[in-house]
Amino acid sequence: MKLFIKILLIILVAASSYAQNASTYFPASTGYKWYYKNTPLDSNNNPQPSLSRYRVDSFAVVANYKGLLASIVRIKDNLLSINQNTPYNDTNYYNFQTTNGWKFLSVSMLPDTVPLPGVMNFFRSLENWYSVFRFAQAVNSEYTLVTKDTTIAYDTLSIPLRAKVKAKRLNDENVSTINGTFLSKKFVVTFGLYFRILVFEYPIVEIPDTTWIASNVWMVKEVIPSANVNLSTIGIPLSFSIPGKMYELTNPNIGVKNISGKIPPGFKLYQNYPNPFNPSTTVKFDVAKADNVSLTMYDVNGREVRTPVNEFLNAGTYSVSFDASGLSSGTYFYTLRAGDYKETRKLLLVR
């Protein structure tokens, strides 16, 4: 009997470990950056690569937000190039509790030009924290995040509406990216608006947002299909489209080159060459094992001015070009980070 209890305890502990804490899927330290290609989807949800733009996310700080301790990610989207010097203009907020990843949901997905303030205000009233990513949830088991009813007055009509956000964890998938293949948790979160009649609900629009999440990396892919909304079926002469988009990890470092696949004995950061330089210089570094690697350039006040490397790299020797265009003459520092490894060297920009 005692042996049976011990075995049962071992199984329970193993199951708990397998579920993993949600926080293990998110990068551990601030300063981490994600680089995505943002590809529009047409009305048939076909990708339009010729219209692709870029998005940069930056894990800025951990601070309290709306009652929870949040990992705050600054966002700049629709960039013409991955290195476009544009201020961050949006923010995501995440919180992690045991096996659940919470997200503060907003209605930024809806166009601001919808000429129906009652509906927009109703959706804005739903903005709150929700346990969106439930990593221990049974596969294909749907869970409702929020349901809220309202009645919108339009002309002489009183229109009963229901907003609902529901989610589902799907089977894990391998996602191939330019930065490697990641075994990912897959979730679909569906935002819906419904017309209510008695106890029944009829969909006006449903938008499934599918996200793939990899351990220590977080989001590696997201697909939000396009949708057409026609409110004439409920007596409102209004229709509009919500464009679709697909985000995929991309490589910000066109100048990064793998110059040797031989596995080095350890991590190493080499002195840049030429040094002094104007306006660009090359840095070589060794990666002893596959890991998330960042190479960042700082000014003498410790402010980050360039990050030419921030990605998952396999073992090998690499070189990358630092472009210091737009920076003033002076002394700078560059730091290589990978796991517990950190090394800093000095470089000199001379105009």
VEXKOLSE-318086 format. One record per residue: residue in one letter; x, z, y of N, C-alpha, C, O in turn. Coordinates in steps of 0.1 Angstrom, whole numbers, padded with zeros to 4 digits, always signed. Atoms other than C-alpha are relative to their C-alpha. Layout:
N
AXZYXZYXZYXZY/...
This chain:
351
M+0008+0000-0012+0000+0000+0000+0009+0000+0013+0006-0007+0022/K-0009-0001-0011+0028+0009+0024+0007-0014+0002+0009-0018+0013/L-0006+0013-0001+0045-0024+0016-0009-0010+0006-0005-0019+0014/F+0010+0009-0005+0013-0043+0023-0001+0002+0015-0002-0008+0023/I+0002-0003-0014+0010-0026+0057+0013-0005+0008+0011-0011+0019/K-0013+0005-0006+0047-0034+0065-0001-0016+0002+0003-0021+0012/I+0001+0015+0000+0041-0071+0056-0010-0005+0011-0007-0014+0018/L+0010+0004-0010+0010-0072+0077+0005+0002+0015+0002-0007+0023/L-0006-0002-0013+0028-0057+0107+0010-0011+0004+0010-0016+0015/I-0010+0011-0002+0056-0083+0103-0007-0013+0004-0003-0020+0013/I+0008+0012-0003+0030-0111+0103-0006+0000+0014-0006-0010+0021/L+0006-0001-0013+0013-0098+0134+0010-0001+0011+0008-0008+0021/V-0011+0001-0010+0046-0094+0153+0004-0015+0001+0007-0020+0012/A-0004+0014+0000+0056-0129+0142-0010-0009+0008-0006-0018+0015/A+0010+0007-0007+0023-0143+0154+0000+0002+0015-0002-0008+0022/S-0001-0003-0014+0026-0126+0187+0012-0007+0006+0011-0012+0018/S-0012+0007-0006+0061-0140+0192-0002-0015+0001+0003-0022+0010/Y+0002+0014+0000+0050-0175+0182-0009-0004+0012-0007-0015+0018/A+0008+0003-0011+0023-0174+0209+0007-0002+0013+0004-0010+0022/Q-0009+0000-0012+0050-0168+0235-0007+0004+0013-0019+0001+0015/N+0005-0004-0013+0045-0153+0269-0001-0013+0009+0008-0022+0008/A+0001+0012-0009+0033-0179+0295+0012-0002+0009+0015-0013+0012/S-0011+0001-0009+0062-0171+0317+0012-0007-0005+0020-0012+0002/T-0012+0007+0006+0087-0186+0292-0001-0015+0002+0009-0022+0000/Y+0001+0014-0003+0073-0220+0301+0004-0004+0014+0006-0016+0017/F-0003+0002-0015+0082-0216+0338+0015+0003+0002+0020+0012-0004/P-0014-0003-0002+0117-0218+0351+0002+0014+0005-0006+0020+0012/A-0002-0014-0002+0132-0183+0354+0004+0003+0015+0002+0014+0020/S-0006-0003-0013+0149-0186+0389-0006-0009+0011-0009-0021+0008/T+0004+0008-0011+0138-0198+0423+0011-0010+0003+0023-0008-0001/G-0010+0010-0003+0156-0229+0436-0002-0012-0010+0004-0023-0007/Y+0002+0011+0009+0145-0250+0406-0009-0011+0007-0018-0008+0014/K+0008+0011-0006+0132-0285+0416-0004-0009-0011+0003-0012-0021/W+0005+0010+0008+0111-0310+0399-0001-0013+0007-0005-0013+0019/Y+0001+0013-0006+0112-0347+0406-0010-0009-0008-0007-0011-0020/Y+0010+0008+0007+0082-0369+0397-0002-0014+0006+0000-0016+0018/K+0005+0012-0004+0072-0405+0399-0015+0001+0001-0021+0005-0009/N+0015+0000-0002+0036-0408+0413-0005-0014-0001-0004-0022+0009/T+0005+0014+0002+0019-0439+0399-0015+0000+0001-0022+0006-0006/P+0015+0001-0001-0016-0448+0411-0006-0007-0012+0000-0015-0019/L+0007+0006+0010-0042-0457+0386-0012-0008+0006-0019-0003+0015/D+0011+0008-0006-0067-0485+0393-0014+0005-0005-0014+0015-0012/S+0013-0005+0004-0105-0482+0387-0002+0000-0015-0011+0006-0020/N+0000+0000+0015-0099-0490+0350+0011+0009-0006+0013+0009-0018/N-0011-0009+0003-0071-0464+0350+0012-0006-0006+0019-0001-0015/N-0012+0007+0003-0044-0489+0345+0011+0003+0010+0008+0003+0022/P-0011-0004-0009-0010-0478+0360+0003-0012+0009+0003-0024+0005/Q-0004+0010-0009+0000-0497+0391+0015+0003+0005+0017+0008+0016/P-0014-0005-0003+0039-0493+0390+0005-0006+0013+0014+0000+0019/S-0005+0006-0013+0044-0516+0421-0004+0009+0012+0002+0007+0022/L+0005-0008-0011+0026-0490+0442+0005+0015-0002+0001+0024+0005/S-0005-0013+0003+0045-0460+0428+0007+0007+0012+0014+0000+0020/R-0006-0008-0010+0056-0432+0451+0007+0011-0007+0008+0011-0020/Y-0007-0011+0006+0075-0400+0445-0005+0014+0005-0010+0015+0016/R+0004-0014-0004+0069-0362+0446+0012+0009-0004+0018+0007-0014/V-0010-0010+0002+0093-0333+0449-0006+0014+0001-0013+0017+0011/D+0005-0013+0000+0083-0298+0439+0012+0010+0000+0023+0007-0006/S-0011-0009-0001+0105-0268+0447-0005+0015-0002-0014+0019+0005/F+0004-0014+0002+0102-0232+0433+0006+0008+0011+0018+0011+0010/A-0005-0005-0013+0105-0215+0466+0003+0015-0001+0013+0020+0003/V-0001-0014-0002+0098-0178+0462-0010+0006-0010-0020+0000-0014/V+0010-0008+0007+0079-0151+0442-0005+0010+0010+0002+0019+0015/A+0006-0009-0010+0055-0132+0465-0015+0002-0003-0021-0006-0011/N+0014-0002+0002+0020-0118+0466-0008-0011+0007-0005-0015+0018/Y+0009+0009-0006-0008-0143+0472-0014+0002-0006-0016+0001-0018/K+0014-0001+0003-0045-0137+0472-0002+0010-0012-0010+0008-0021/G+0002-0011+0010-0041-0105+0451+0008+0000-0012+0008+0009-0020/L-0009+0001+0012-0016-0117+0425+0014-0003+0004+0017-0009+0014/L-0014+0003-0002+0022-0119+0422+0002-0015-0004+0000-0018-0015/A+0000+0015+0002+0027-0157+0426+0014-0006+0000+0022-0002+0008/S-0012+0009-0001+0055-0181+0417-0005-0011+0009-0013-0019+0005/I+0005+0009-0010+0051-0203+0448+0009-0013+0000+0021-0012+0001/V-0007+0013+0001+0060-0240+0445-0004-0009+0012-0016-0012+0013/R+0002+0009-0011+0063-0261+0476+0000-0015-0005+0008-0018-0013/I+0002+0014+0004+0053-0298+0473+0001-0010+0011-0005-0007+0022/K+0002+0011-0009+0059-0330+0491-0002-0013-0009+0006-0016-0018/D+0005+0010+0009+0041-0360+0477+0000-0014+0008+0001-0014+0020/N+0002+0014-0006+0037-0398+0483+0013-0004+0008+0011-0010+0019/L-0013+0004-0006+0074-0402+0492+0003-0015-0003+0001-0019-0014/L-0004+0013+0002+0087-0437+0496+0013-0001-0009+0015-0010-0016/S-0012-0001+0008+0120-0426+0480+0002+0014-0004-0003+0023+0003/I-0002-0014+0005+0130-0395+0460+0008+0008+0010+0006+0020+0010/N-0008-0008-0010+0154-0385+0488-0005-0001+0014+0002+0003+0023/Q+0006+0001-0013+0131-0391+0517+0000+0014+0006-0005+0024+0000/N-0001-0013-0007+0137-0363+0543-0014+0003+0006-0016+0000+0018/T+0013-0003-0005+0101-0351+0547-0003+0015-0003+0001+0020-0013/P+0003-0014+0003+0088-0315+0551-0010+0001-0012-0018-0008-0015/Y+0010-0003+0010+0069-0299+0523-0014+0002+0006-0015+0008+0017/N+0013+0000-0006+0032-0303+0529-0012+0006-0009-0023+0005-0005/D+0010-0005+0009+0014-0287+0500+0006+0011-0008+0018+0013-0009/T-0005-0012+0008+0017-0256+0477-0008+0002-0012-0020+0001-0012/N+0007-0005+0012+0009-0246+0442+0004+0015-0002+0015+0019+0001/Y-0002-0014+0002+0006-0209+0432-0003+0003-0015-0013-0001-0020/Y+0002-0004+0014+0011-0196+0396+0003+0015-0002+0011+0021+0005/N-0002-0014+0004+0009-0162+0380-0001+0000-0015-0008-0007-0022/F-0001+0000+0015+0017-0153+0344-0003+0014-0005+0003+0024-0001/Q+0005-0012+0006+0000-0126+0324-0001-0002-0015-0009-0009-0020/T-0001+0001+0014+0009-0122+0287+0000-0015-0004+0010-0022+0000/T-0001+0014+0004+0000-0156+0271-0008-0010+0009-0011-0021+0005/N+0008+0008-0010-0020-0169+0301+0008-0004+0012+0014+0005+0018/G-0005+0005-0013-0008-0190+0330-0011-0002+0009-0020-0011+0008/W+0011+0001-0010-0030-0185+0360+0005-0010+0011+0016-0011+0014/K-0003+0009-0011-0032-0210+0388-0011+0001+0011-0023+0003+0008/F+0010-0001-0011-0049-0208+0422-0005-0015+0002+0002-0023+0007/L+0006+0013-0001-0073-0238+0422-0006-0003+0013-0013+0006+0019/S+0005+0004-0013-0081-0257+0454-0008-0013-0003-0007-0019-0014/V+0008+0012+0002-0103-0287+0460+0007-0012+0008+0000-0021+0013/S-0007+0011-0007-0076-0309+0475-0001-0013-0006+0002-0024-0001/M+0002+0013+0007-0084-0335+0449-0011-0008+0006-0012-0020+0004/L+0012+0007-0006-0116-0344+0468+0004-0006+0014+0012+0001+0021/P-0003+0006-0013-0113-0368+0498-0006+0008+0012-0018+0012+0011/D+0005-0007-0012-0117-0351+0532-0011-0007+0007-0018-0001+0015/T+0010+0008-0007-0139-0379+0544-0014+0000-0006-0022-0008-0001/V+0013+0000+0006-0168-0371+0521-0010+0005+0011-0009+0016+0015/P+0010-0004-0011-0198-0371+0547-0011+0009-0005-0023+0006-0003/L+0010-0009+0005-0216-0343+0529+0006+0014+0000+0010+0020-0010/P-0006-0013-0002-0204-0309+0543-0005+0010-0010+0003+0019-0014/G+0006-0010+0009-0227-0289+0520+0007+0000-0013+0011+0010-0018/V-0007+0001+0013-0210-0302+0489+0014+0004+0001+0020+0012-0007/M-0014-0004-0002-0175-0298+0503+0001+0015+0002+0010+0021-0004/N+0000-0014-0002-0182-0263+0514-0002+0008-0013+0004+0018-0015/F+0003-0006+0013-0196-0255+0480+0012+0000-0008+0015+0010-0015/F-0012+0001+0008-0165-0267+0463+0011+0009+0005+0018+0016-0003/R-0010-0009-0006-0143-0248+0487-0003+0015-0004+0007+0023-0005/S+0003-0014+0003-0161-0216+0478+0005+0004-0014+0005+0015-0018/L-0005-0002+0014-0147-0220+0442+0015+0003+0000+0020+0007-0010/E-0015-0002-0001-0111-0217+0454+0003+0015-0004-0001+0024+0003/N-0003-0014+0004-0097-0187+0435+0011-0002-0011+0015-0013-0015/W-0009-0001+0012-0073-0176+0407-0008-0002-0013-0019+0003-0015/Y+0007+0002+0013-0082-0189+0372+0011+0000-0011+0022-0006-0009/S-0010+0001+0011-0064-0185+0338-0001-0013-0006-0008-0015-0017/V+0001+0014+0004-0060-0222+0334+0007-0003-0013+0001-0009-0022/F-0008+0003+0011-0033-0224+0308+0001+0011-0010+0009+0021-0008/R+0000-0010+0010-0040-0203+0278+0007-0004-0013+0002-0011-0021/F-0009+0005+0010-0011-0208+0255-0003+0005-0014+0001-0001-0024/A+0004-0005+0013-0025-0187+0226-0014-0005-0004-0019-0001-0015/Q+0013+0005+0003-0059-0205+0227+0000-0009-0012+0010-0017-0014/A+0001+0009+0012-0070-0222+0195-0001-0014+0005-0008-0017+0015/V+0000+0015-0003-0065-0260+0196-0014-0005+0000-0022-0002-0010/N+0013+0007-0001-0096-0279+0207-0012+0010+0003-0023+0007+0001/S+0010-0010-0003-0114-0246+0216-0002+0000+0015+0007+0004+0023/E+0002+0001-0014-0130-0251+0250-0004+0013+0006-0010+0021+0000/Y+0003-0013-0007-0132-0223+0276-0004-0004+0014+0002-0013+0020/T+0005+0002-0014-0151-0222+0309+0007+0009+0009+0008+0021+0008/L-0007-0008-0010-0131-0211+0339-0010+0005+0011-0009+0017+0015/V+0010-0004-0010-0160-0210+0364-0012-0009-0001-0011-0021-0003/T+0012+0007-0002-0196-0220+0368-0007+0006+0012-0009+0018+0013/K+0007-0005-0011-0215-0218+0400-0011-0009+0005-0008-0022+0005/D+0011+0008-0004-0249-0230+0412-0003+0001+0015+0000+0011+0021/T+0004-0001-0014-0261-0239+0446-0012-0010+0002-0015-0018-0007/T+0010+0010-0003-0289-0259+0463+0004-0006+0014+0006+0001+0024/I-0004+0007-0012-0279-0285+0489-0012-0006+0007-0020-0013+0001/A+0011+0006-0008-0304-0295+0517+0005-0013+0005+0015-0014+0012/Y-0004+0013-0006-0302-0332+0525-0013-0007+0004-0022-0010-0004/D+0013+0006-0005-0329-0348+0547-0011+0009-0003-0012+0021+0001/T+0011-0008+0004-0361-0336+0532+0001+0006-0014-0008+0012-0020/L-0002-0004+0014-0346-0329+0498+0007+0013-0001+0015+0017+0007/S-0007-0012+0004-0335-0297+0482+0006-0003-0014-0001-0005-0024/I-0007+0006+0012-0309-0307+0455+0007+0011-0007+0017+0017-0002/P-0007-0010+0008-0299-0282+0428+0012-0005-0006+0011-0014-0014/L-0012+0005+0006-0263-0286+0419+0007+0011-0008+0005+0023-0005/R-0008-0010+0008-0239-0269+0395+0015-0006+0000+0017-0017-0003/A-0014+0003+0001-0201-0269+0397+0006+0007-0012+0002+0019-0014/K-0005-0006+0012-0182-0262+0365+0015-0005-0002+0018-0017+0000/V-0014+0004+0004-0145-0261+0356+0002+0006-0014+0001+0018-0016/K-0002-0004+0014-0137-0260+0319+0014-0005-0004+0019-0015+0002/A-0013+0004+0004-0105-0263+0300+0001+0000-0015-0008+0006-0022/K-0002+0000+0015-0092-0270+0265+0015-0002-0003+0022-0010+0004/R-0014+0003+0005-0058-0268+0248-0001-0010-0011-0009-0008-0021/L+0000+0011+0010-0051-0299+0228+0013+0002-0009+0021+0011-0007/N-0012-0001+0009-0025-0305+0200+0013-0002+0008+0013-0010+0018/D-0013+0002-0007+0011-0302+0211+0005-0014-0002+0002-0021-0012/E-0005+0014+0001+0028-0335+0218+0015-0001+0005+0019+0007+0013/N-0013+0003-0006+0063-0348+0223-0002-0010+0011-0008-0021+0010/V+0001+0009-0011+0066-0364+0257+0014-0005+0003+0024+0002+0006/S-0012+0007-0003+0094-0389+0263+0001-0002+0015-0008-0008+0021/T-0002+0002-0014+0108-0388+0298+0014-0006+0002+0022-0007-0007/I-0014+0005-0004+0139-0402+0316+0010+0011-0002+0022+0008-0003/N-0010-0012+0002+0154-0367+0312+0000+0005-0014+0006+0016-0017/G+0000-0004+0014+0148-0365+0274-0014+0002-0005-0024-0001+0002/T+0013-0002+0006+0120-0357+0250-0003+0015-0001+0005+0022-0005/F+0004-0014-0001+0101-0325+0254-0012+0003-0009-0022-0004-0008/L+0012-0004+0008+0078-0308+0228-0009+0008+0010-0004+0018+0015/S+0008-0005-0011+0049-0299+0252-0013+0005-0005-0019+0000-0014/K+0013-0004+0002+0018-0279+0252-0009-0009+0009-0005-0013+0020/K+0008+0010-0007-0011-0301+0263-0014+0006+0003-0020+0012-0006/F+0013-0005-0004-0041-0290+0283-0008-0010+0008-0002-0019+0015/V+0009+0008-0008-0071-0308+0298-0009+0009+0008-0017+0017+0001/V+0009-0008-0008-0089-0292+0327-0010-0009+0007-0006-0019+0014/T+0010+0010-0004-0122-0309+0336-0008+0007+0012-0014+0018+0011/F+0007-0004-0012-0137-0305+0371-0013-0008+0000-0013-0021+0000/G+0013+0008+0000-0175-0314+0371-0010+0005+0010-0010+0016+0014/L+0011-0003-0009-0204-0316+0394-0013-0005-0007-0013-0017-0012/Y+0012+0003+0008-0239-0316+0378-0013+0002+0008-0013+0010+0017/F+0013-0002-0005-0275-0320+0388-0008+0008-0009-0009+0006-0021/R+0008-0009+0008-0297-0292+0376-0015-0003-0001-0021-0005+0010/I+0015+0000+0001-0332-0295+0362-0003+0011-0011+0000+0009-0022/L+0003-0012+0009-0345-0262+0347+0013+0005-0006+0022+0009+0001/V-0012-0005+0007-0320-0252+0321+0010-0011-0004+0020-0009-0010/F-0008+0012+0004-0305-0287+0318+0010-0004+0012+0007-0001+0023/E-0010+0005-0010-0275-0302+0336+0004-0014-0003+0006-0018-0015/Y-0003+0014+0002-0268-0339+0342+0012-0003+0008+0012-0001+0020/P-0013+0003-0007-0232-0350+0351-0002-0010+0011-0006-0021+0009/I-0001+0010-0011-0228-0366+0385+0015-0006+0000+0017-0018+0001/V-0014+0004+0001-0190-0367+0381+0008+0010-0008+0006+0022-0006/E-0009-0009+0008-0165-0352+0356+0014-0006+0001+0016-0018-0002/I-0014+0005-0001-0127-0355+0362+0009+0008-0009+0011+0020-0005/P-0009-0007+0008-0104-0345+0334+0015-0001+0005+0020-0012+0006/D-0014-0001-0005-0069-0334+0346+0008+0004-0012+0007+0016-0017/T-0008-0003+0012-0045-0336+0316+0015+0003+0004+0021-0005+0011/T-0013-0005-0003-0012-0317+0318+0008+0003-0012+0003+0009-0021/W-0009-0003+0011+0018-0315+0295+0011+0010+0005+0017+0007+0016/I-0008-0011-0005+0039-0283+0298+0011+0003-0011+0008+0005-0022/A-0011-0002+0009+0074-0278+0282+0007+0013+0004+0007+0018+0015/S-0007-0013-0001+0093-0245+0277+0011-0001+0010+0020-0010+0009/N-0011-0002-0010+0115-0235+0307+0000-0012+0010+0008-0012+0019/V+0000+0012-0009+0106-0268+0325-0013+0000+0007-0014-0005+0019/W+0014+0000-0006+0068-0264+0332-0005-0015-0001-0003-0021-0012/M+0007+0013+0002+0050-0297+0339+0009-0012-0001+0018-0014+0008/V-0008+0012+0002+0066-0328+0325-0008-0013+0002-0003-0024+0004/K+0008+0012-0002+0036-0351+0329-0014+0005+0004-0019+0015-0001/E+0014-0003-0004+0001-0351+0345-0008-0013+0002-0002-0022+0009/V+0008+0012-0002-0027-0377+0344-0014+0004+0005-0021+0012-0002/I+0013-0003-0005-0058-0375+0366-0006-0014+0002-0002-0022+0011/P+0006+0014+0000-0080-0406+0360-0008-0002+0013-0013+0008+0020/S+0009+0004-0011-0099-0424+0388-0014+0002-0003-0018+0002-0015/A+0015-0003+0003-0136-0417+0392-0008-0006+0012-0004-0005+0023/N+0010+0005-0010-0165-0433+0410-0012+0010+0001-0017+0014-0009/V+0011-0010-0002-0191-0409+0425-0012-0007+0007-0010-0012+0018/N+0012+0007-0006-0226-0423+0431-0011+0011+0001-0017+0014-0010/L+0011-0011-0001-0251-0397+0445-0014-0006+0003-0023+0002+0005/S+0013+0006-0002-0279-0422+0449-0010+0004-0012-0022+0004-0010/T+0009-0004+0011-0292-0410+0415-0007+0013+0002-0017+0016-0004/I+0007-0012-0004-0301-0377+0431-0006-0001+0014-0009+0009+0020/G+0007+0002-0012-0316-0392+0462+0009+0000+0013+0004+0000+0024/I-0009+0001-0012-0285-0393+0485+0007-0013+0000+0015-0016-0009/P-0006+0013+0000-0274-0427+0496+0015+0000+0004+0020-0003+0015/L-0014-0002-0002-0237-0420+0492+0008-0003-0012+0004+0002-0023/S-0009+0003+0011-0209-0433+0470+0014+0000+0005+0016-0005+0016/F-0014+0000-0004-0172-0429+0471+0009+0000-0013+0004+0003-0024/S-0010+0000+0011-0141-0432+0448+0010+0010+0002+0015+0013+0013/I-0012-0009+0000-0115-0407+0439+0011-0007-0008+0010-0009-0020/P-0010+0008+0007-0083-0425+0431+0007+0008-0011+0009+0020-0010/G-0007-0007+0011-0064-0417+0399+0015-0001+0002+0020-0009+0010/K-0015+0000-0001-0027-0409+0395+0006+0006-0012+0000+0014-0019/M-0008-0005+0012-0001-0402+0369+0014+0004+0005+0021-0003+0012/Y-0013-0005-0004+0029-0380+0375+0009+0001-0013+0005+0006-0023/E-0010-0001+0011+0060-0383+0352+0013+0004+0006+0017+0000+0017/L-0014-0003-0005+0094-0367+0355+0008-0012+0002+0008-0021-0006/T-0009+0010-0003+0119-0389+0370+0014+0005+0003+0015+0017+0004/N-0014-0004-0002+0156-0388+0377+0004-0003+0015+0003-0014+0019/P-0003+0002-0015+0165-0382+0414+0014-0005+0002+0018-0008+0013/N-0014+0002-0002+0201-0390+0407+0005-0014-0005+0010-0015-0016/I-0004+0013+0004+0206-0427+0406+0015-0001-0002+0020-0010-0010/G-0014+0001+0000+0243-0421+0411+0006+0008-0012+0019+0008-0013/V-0006-0008+0011+0247-0397+0381+0004-0009-0012-0004-0017-0016/K-0004+0008+0011+0267-0412+0353+0006+0009-0011+0013+0018-0008/N-0006-0007+0011+0276-0400+0319+0012-0008-0004+0012-0019-0009/I-0012+0007+0002+0312-0409+0316+0007+0003-0013+0017-0003-0017/S-0006-0003+0013+0319-0393+0282-0011+0008-0008-0016+0018-0003/G+0009-0007+0009+0296-0383+0253+0007+0011-0008+0001+0018-0016/K-0008-0010+0008+0324-0361+0238-0004+0014+0005-0004+0016+0017/I+0004-0013-0004+0313-0325+0238+0012+0008+0005+0022+0011-0002/P-0011-0008-0006+0336-0305+0262+0000+0014-0006-0010+0019-0011/P-0001-0014+0006+0349-0270+0251-0008+0010+0009-0011+0021+0004/G+0007-0009-0008+0331-0254+0280-0006-0007+0013-0002-0018+0015/F+0004+0005-0013+0313-0259+0313+0011+0000+0010+0020+0009+0010/K-0011+0001-0009+0336-0270+0341-0005-0008+0012-0011-0019+0011/L+0002+0007-0012+0333-0281+0377+0013-0004+0006+0022+0004+0008/Y-0013+0005-0005+0361-0303+0391-0001-0002+0015-0012-0002+0021/Q-0001+0003-0014+0373-0308+0426-0005-0014+0004-0001-0023-0003/N+0005+0013-0005+0356-0336+0445+0011-0009+0004+0022-0004+0008/Y-0009+0010-0004+0374-0368+0453-0007-0012+0006-0017-0016+0001/P-0011-0005-0008+0382-0380+0479-0004+0013+0007-0016+0016+0008/N+0003-0013-0007+0385-0347+0498+0012+0002+0010+0023+0004+0005/P+0012+0001-0008+0383-0347+0529-0007-0014-0003-0001-0023-0009/F+0007+0013+0003+0356-0375+0527-0009-0003+0012-0012+0005+0021/N+0010+0005-0010+0332-0395+0549-0005-0014-0004+0003-0023-0006/P+0011-0011+0000+0303-0400+0542-0003+0004-0014-0011+0013-0016/S+0004-0004+0014+0303-0398+0504+0013+0003-0008+0024-0001-0005/T-0011-0005+0008+0324-0382+0477-0005+0001-0015-0017+0002-0017/T+0005-0001+0014+0323-0380+0439+0004+0013-0006+0015+0018-0004/V-0003-0013+0007+0321-0348+0418-0002-0003-0015-0011-0009-0020/K+0001+0000+0014+0328-0346+0381-0002+0014-0006+0003+0023+0000/F+0002-0013+0006+0316-0318+0358-0003-0002-0015-0007-0013-0020/D+0002-0001+0015+0315-0309+0321-0013+0008-0003-0015+0019+0002/V+0012-0008+0005+0283-0298+0303+0003+0002-0015+0004-0007-0023/A-0004-0004+0014+0292-0279+0271-0012-0001-0010-0009-0003-0022/K+0012+0001+0008+0256-0279+0257-0012-0004+0008-0012-0002+0020/A+0012+0004-0007+0223-0293+0265-0007+0011+0008-0010+0022+0002/D+0006-0011-0008+0207-0273+0293-0005-0006+0013-0002-0018+0017/N+0004+0004-0013+0190-0275+0327+0012+0003+0009+0018+0014+0010/V-0012+0000-0008+0218-0283+0351-0003-0003+0015-0011-0012+0018/S+0001+0004-0014+0219-0282+0389+0013+0000+0007+0022+0008+0004/L-0012+0001-0008+0246-0292+0414-0005-0001+0014-0012-0010+0018/T+0006-0002-0013+0238-0281+0449+0011+0001+0011+0021+0008+0008/M-0010-0001-0011+0257-0285+0482-0006+0009+0011-0018+0007+0015/Y+0004-0009-0010+0255-0258+0509+0009-0001+0012+0021-0005+0011/D-0008-0001-0012+0267-0254+0545+0006+0014+0000+0004+0022-0009/V-0008-0012+0000+0289-0225+0556-0010+0012+0002-0005+0024+0000/N+0010-0011-0001+0257-0204+0563-0008+0002-0013-0017+0010-0013/G+0006-0002+0013+0246-0208+0527-0014-0007-0001-0021-0005-0011/R+0013+0008+0000+0217-0232+0535+0002-0012-0009+0013-0019-0008/E+0000+0012+0009+0210-0259+0508-0002-0012+0009-0011-0014+0016/V+0001+0012-0008+0217-0293+0523-0002-0013-0009-0007-0023-0005/R+0002+0011+0009+0218-0316+0492-0001+0006-0014+0006+0016-0017/T+0000-0003+0014+0209-0313+0455+0000-0013-0008-0011-0017-0012/P+0000+0013+0007+0221-0344+0437-0003+0001-0015-0005-0009-0021/V+0003-0002+0015+0216-0329+0402-0009+0012-0001-0007+0023+0004/N+0009-0011+0004+0187-0308+0390-0009-0005-0011-0020-0009-0009/E+0006+0006+0012+0177-0319+0355+0005+0006-0013+0015+0013-0013/F-0005-0003+0014+0181-0314+0318+0010-0011-0004+0007-0023-0004/L-0011+0009+0004+0214-0329+0307+0005+0004-0014+0006+0015-0018/N-0006-0003+0013+0228-0333+0272+0015+0003+0002+0021+0000+0013/A-0014-0003-0001+0264-0322+0264+0008-0013+0003+0005-0024-0002/G-0008+0011-0003+0290-0345+0279+0007+0002+0014+0006+0013+0020/T-0007+0000-0014+0311-0353+0311-0007-0009+0009-0010-0021+0005/Y+0008+0007-0010+0293-0365+0342+0007-0002+0013+0016+0006+0016/S-0005+0001-0014+0301-0378+0376-0013-0003+0009-0022-0010+0004/V+0011+0002-0009+0278-0379+0406+0005-0002+0014+0015+0004+0018/S-0004+0002-0014+0280-0391+0442-0007+0009+0009-0020+0009+0009/F+0006-0007-0011+0274-0368+0471-0001-0009+0012+0009-0014+0016/D+0001+0008-0012+0260-0386+0501-0003+0010+0011-0013+0016+0012/A+0001-0009-0011+0265-0366+0533-0005-0006+0013-0002-0001+0024/S+0005+0006-0012+0249-0390+0557-0010+0009+0007-0018+0015+0001/G+0009-0008-0008+0232-0372+0585+0005+0014+0002+0000+0022+0010/L-0006-0013-0001+0254-0341+0581+0012+0000+0010+0018-0010+0011/S-0011-0001-0009+0279-0329+0607+0013+0003-0007+0013+0008-0018/S-0013-0004+0005+0316-0325+0602+0001+0015-0003-0005+0023+0004/G-0003-0014+0003+0328-0293+0586+0002+0003-0014+0003-0006-0023/T-0002-0004+0014+0333-0273+0555-0013+0003-0007-0022+0009-0001/Y+0012-0002+0008+0307-0273+0528+0004+0006-0014+0016+0006-0017/F-0002-0006+0013+0304-0257+0493-0009-0007-0010-0021-0010-0006/Y+0009+0005+0010+0290-0271+0461+0001+0008-0013+0012+0013-0017/T+0001-0010+0011+0278-0250+0431-0006-0007-0012-0017-0014-0011/L+0006+0005+0013+0272-0260+0395-0006+0012-0007+0001+0022-0009/R+0007-0011+0007+0247-0239+0376-0006-0006-0013-0011-0017-0013/A+0005+0004+0013+0238-0242+0339-0001+0013-0009+0009+0018-0013/G+0002-0013+0007+0223-0212+0320+0007+0011+0007+0003+0014+0019/D-0007-0012-0006+0246-0182+0327+0012-0005+0008+0019+0003+0014/Y-0013+0005-0006+0274-0205+0340-0003-0003+0015-0013-0009+0019/K+0001+0003-0015+0280-0208+0378+0015-0001+0005+0023+0008+0003/E-0013+0002-0006+0310-0222+0396-0001-0007+0013-0010-0016+0015/T+0001+0006-0014+0316-0231+0433+0013-0005+0004+0024+0002+0002/R-0012+0005-0006+0341-0252+0450-0003-0004+0015-0014-0005+0019/K+0001+0003-0014+0348-0262+0486+0003-0015+0003+0012-0021-0004/L-0003+0014-0003+0347-0297+0502+0000-0001+0015-0007+0007+0022/L-0001+0002-0014+0354-0310+0537-0004-0014+0004+0001-0024+0000/L+0006+0012-0006+0334-0336+0556+0007-0002+0014+0006+0006+0022/V-0007+0003-0013+0354-0353+0584-0006-0013+0005-0005-0024-0001/R+0005+0012-0007+0337-0378+0608+0010-0007+0008+0007-0017+0014/
